[in-house]
Amino acid sequence: MLAVHEISHNLAFGHSRPMANRALGVFANLPIGIPMSVSFKKYHLEHHKYQGNEMLDTDIPTDLEGKLFCTTATKILWVILQPLFYALRPFYVYPKPPTILEVINVVLQLVFNAAIGYVWGTKAVVYLVGGSLLAMGLHPVAGHFISEHYMFSKGFETYSYYGILNLVTLNVGYHMEHHDFPNVPGSRLPMVKQIASEFYEGLPQHTSWVKVIYDFITNPDVGPYCRIKRKNKGF
């Protein structure tokens, strides 16, 4: 999944070869079991461009999510169901017509799933899809979804995590650096922090994604509603 994120920024083949990046993104999508690579790029780049915009940044939970999932018990449920909210929210908040590349993404994924099911059985397909949903839900690595932009410190909307799990997540924890320089690949983000350390030292940061999930669930002052949101201004 995090490879799909890197590729969505054209960091595999560079900006001069966008279709090569899209093709690799669709290929990297196959083991996930759920077609999402092309759609993710379409919405994710607007998250960078319009961060916090109440309509254009579909990374922000809806008002209904904030109202329904505000207790410890309901926030546990929200974390478990986070992949569904993350996947379906854009089509509710900011629907866009599907592109031909999205159709190709869906068709190839269905063919791949059918092939896996034919050769290894339905359990293999369930394993791929179930593993993907688990990895985005109540899972230590999934803490990065919450750690990045939920306001754990008042007034700060983006946070980095510099812990050991960056070794297996393409340095996605270096999130302030990523938003400052989205065209720098994850492998180089530690170098960004090193070169420009005076801009990042002293800012609020996370030391554990497990603690992020625990604090998110147990702290009554933090929840899906705890995001900086800006009004959408028309042109």
C-alpha positions as CSV (number, residue, x, y, z in Angstrom):
1,M,0.0,0.0,0.0
2,L,2.8,2.4,0.9
3,A,4.5,1.5,-2.4
4,V,1.2,2.7,-4.1
5,H,1.6,5.9,-2.2
6,E,5.1,6.5,-3.4
7,I,4.2,5.7,-7.0
8,S,1.2,8.1,-6.8
9,H,3.8,10.9,-6.5
10,N,5.5,9.6,-9.7
11,L,8.6,8.6,-7.6
12,A,9.2,5.3,-9.4
13,F,9.9,6.5,-12.9
14,G,9.8,10.2,-12.5
15,H,7.4,12.9,-13.7
16,S,8.4,12.5,-17.3
17,R,6.9,8.9,-17.4
18,P,3.5,9.2,-15.8
19,M,2.0,6.2,-17.5
20,A,4.9,4.0,-16.4
21,N,4.1,5.1,-12.8
22,R,0.4,4.3,-13.3
23,A,1.1,0.9,-14.7
24,L,3.5,0.0,-11.8
25,G,0.9,1.4,-9.4
26,V,-1.7,-1.0,-10.8
27,F,0.8,-3.9,-10.6
28,A,1.7,-3.0,-6.9
29,N,-2.1,-2.9,-6.2
30,L,-2.7,-6.6,-7.2
31,P,-1.6,-8.2,-3.9
32,I,-3.9,-5.8,-2.0
33,G,-6.9,-7.4,-3.5
34,I,-8.9,-4.2,-3.6
35,P,-8.6,-1.9,-6.7
36,M,-7.5,1.5,-5.4
37,S,-4.2,2.6,-6.9
38,V,-5.5,5.0,-9.6
39,S,-8.3,6.4,-7.5
40,F,-5.9,6.9,-4.6
41,K,-3.7,9.1,-6.7
42,K,-6.6,11.1,-8.0
43,Y,-7.6,12.1,-4.5
44,H,-4.3,12.0,-2.6
45,L,-2.6,14.7,-4.7
46,E,-5.5,17.0,-3.8
47,H,-4.9,16.2,-0.1
48,H,-1.5,17.7,-0.6
49,K,-2.6,20.7,-2.6
50,Y,-5.7,21.5,-0.5
51,Q,-4.8,20.1,2.9
52,G,-7.6,20.8,5.4
53,N,-10.1,21.9,2.8
54,E,-13.5,20.6,4.0
55,M,-14.5,19.4,0.6
56,L,-11.3,18.8,-1.5
57,D,-9.3,17.0,1.2
58,T,-11.1,13.7,1.6
59,D,-8.6,12.6,4.2
60,I,-10.7,14.5,6.7
61,P,-13.4,12.5,8.4
62,T,-17.0,13.7,7.9
63,D,-19.0,15.5,10.5
64,L,-21.0,12.4,11.0
65,E,-17.9,10.4,11.8
66,G,-16.9,12.9,14.4
67,K,-20.3,12.8,16.0
68,L,-20.8,9.0,16.0
69,F,-17.3,7.9,17.0
70,C,-16.5,10.0,20.0
71,T,-16.3,7.5,22.9
72,T,-13.6,5.0,23.7
73,A,-15.8,2.1,22.5
74,T,-16.9,3.8,19.3
75,K,-13.4,5.0,18.5
76,I,-12.2,1.4,18.7
77,L,-14.8,0.5,16.1
78,W,-13.8,3.5,14.0
79,V,-10.1,2.4,14.0
80,I,-11.1,-1.2,13.0
81,L,-13.3,0.2,10.2
82,Q,-10.9,2.9,9.1
83,P,-10.0,1.3,5.8
84,L,-13.7,1.4,4.8
85,F,-14.1,5.0,5.8
86,Y,-10.8,5.9,4.0
87,A,-11.9,4.1,0.8
88,L,-15.5,5.2,0.6
89,R,-15.3,8.8,2.0
90,P,-14.1,10.4,-1.2
91,F,-17.0,9.0,-3.2
92,Y,-19.4,10.7,-0.7
93,V,-17.6,13.9,0.0
94,Y,-16.1,14.7,-3.4
95,P,-17.4,12.3,-6.0
96,K,-15.7,12.4,-9.4
97,P,-16.5,10.5,-12.6
98,P,-14.4,7.4,-13.1
99,T,-11.6,7.5,-15.6
100,I,-10.6,4.8,-18.1
101,L,-7.5,4.1,-15.9
102,E,-9.7,3.4,-12.9
103,V,-11.8,1.0,-15.0
104,I,-8.6,-0.8,-16.1
105,N,-7.5,-0.9,-12.5
106,V,-10.7,-2.5,-11.4
107,V,-10.8,-5.0,-14.3
108,L,-7.2,-6.2,-13.9
109,Q,-7.8,-6.5,-10.1
110,L,-10.9,-8.7,-10.6
111,V,-9.1,-10.9,-13.1
112,F,-6.1,-11.2,-10.7
113,N,-8.4,-12.1,-7.8
114,A,-10.3,-14.6,-10.0
115,A,-7.0,-16.2,-11.1
116,I,-5.8,-16.5,-7.4
117,G,-9.2,-18.0,-6.5
118,Y,-9.0,-20.5,-9.3
119,V,-5.5,-21.7,-8.5
120,W,-5.4,-21.5,-4.7
121,G,-9.1,-21.2,-3.8
122,T,-11.3,-18.6,-2.2
123,K,-9.4,-18.6,1.1
124,A,-6.3,-17.2,-0.7
125,V,-8.4,-14.2,-2.0
126,V,-9.9,-13.7,1.5
127,Y,-6.4,-13.8,2.9
128,L,-5.2,-11.0,0.6
129,V,-8.2,-8.8,1.1
130,G,-8.5,-9.5,4.8
131,G,-4.8,-8.8,5.4
132,S,-5.0,-5.5,3.6
133,L,-8.0,-4.4,5.7
134,L,-6.3,-5.5,8.9
135,A,-3.1,-3.6,7.9
136,M,-5.1,-0.4,7.6
137,G,-7.2,-0.9,10.8
138,L,-6.2,-1.9,14.3
139,H,-2.6,-2.6,13.5
140,P,0.6,-1.0,14.7
141,V,1.7,0.1,11.2
142,A,-1.8,1.6,10.6
143,G,-1.0,4.1,13.3
144,H,0.6,6.2,10.6
145,F,-2.9,7.1,9.3
146,I,-3.8,8.7,12.6
147,S,-0.4,10.1,13.5
148,E,0.0,12.2,10.4
149,H,-2.7,14.9,10.7
150,Y,-4.9,14.4,13.8
151,M,-4.3,17.3,16.2
152,F,-2.6,15.8,19.2
153,S,-1.0,19.2,20.0
154,K,-3.3,22.2,19.5
155,G,-2.5,24.2,16.4
156,F,-0.3,21.6,14.7
157,E,-1.9,19.7,11.8
158,T,1.0,17.6,10.6
159,Y,3.4,15.4,12.6
160,S,6.3,13.2,11.9
161,Y,7.3,9.8,13.5
162,Y,11.0,8.9,13.5
163,G,10.8,5.4,15.0
164,I,12.0,2.0,13.8
165,L,8.8,1.2,11.8
166,N,10.0,3.6,9.2
167,L,12.3,0.8,8.1
168,V,9.4,-1.3,6.8
169,T,7.1,1.6,5.7
170,L,9.3,3.5,3.2
171,N,9.8,6.2,5.7
172,V,6.2,7.3,5.6
173,G,6.7,8.5,9.2
174,Y,8.7,11.5,8.0
175,H,5.4,13.2,7.2
176,M,6.2,16.8,7.8
177,E,9.1,16.4,5.5
178,H,6.9,14.6,2.9
179,H,4.4,17.4,2.8
180,D,7.2,20.0,2.5
181,F,8.8,18.0,-0.3
182,P,6.3,15.6,-1.8
183,N,8.5,15.0,-4.8
184,V,11.4,13.6,-2.7
185,P,11.2,9.8,-2.4
186,G,10.8,8.3,1.1
187,S,14.3,6.9,1.0
188,R,15.7,10.5,1.0
189,L,13.4,12.0,3.6
190,P,15.8,11.3,6.5
191,M,18.3,13.3,4.5
192,V,15.8,16.2,4.2
193,K,15.4,16.2,8.0
194,Q,19.2,16.1,8.5
195,I,19.9,19.0,6.0
196,A,17.0,21.2,7.4
197,S,17.0,20.0,11.0
198,E,16.5,23.5,12.3
199,F,13.0,23.5,10.7
200,Y,11.9,20.2,12.3
201,E,13.6,20.0,15.7
202,G,11.3,21.2,18.5
203,L,8.1,20.5,16.6
204,P,5.6,18.0,18.1
205,Q,6.3,14.5,16.9
206,H,5.3,10.9,17.6
207,T,7.6,8.3,19.1
208,S,5.3,5.3,18.7
209,W,2.4,4.4,16.4
210,V,1.1,2.0,18.9
211,K,0.9,4.8,21.5
212,V,-0.8,7.0,18.8
213,I,-3.6,4.4,18.4
214,Y,-3.9,4.0,22.2
215,D,-4.0,7.7,22.9
216,F,-6.5,8.3,20.0
217,I,-8.9,5.7,21.5
218,T,-8.5,6.6,25.2
219,N,-8.0,10.4,25.1
220,P,-11.4,12.1,25.2
221,D,-9.9,15.2,23.6
222,V,-8.8,13.4,20.5
223,G,-11.0,11.7,17.9
224,P,-12.1,11.7,14.2
225,Y,-13.3,15.3,14.7
226,C,-9.8,16.4,15.8
227,R,-8.6,17.8,12.5
228,I,-7.9,21.3,11.3
229,K,-10.6,22.1,8.7
230,R,-10.8,25.0,6.3
231,K,-13.8,26.3,4.5
232,N,-13.9,25.5,0.8
233,K,-13.6,28.8,-1.2
234,G,-15.0,28.8,-4.7
235,F,-13.5,30.6,-7.6
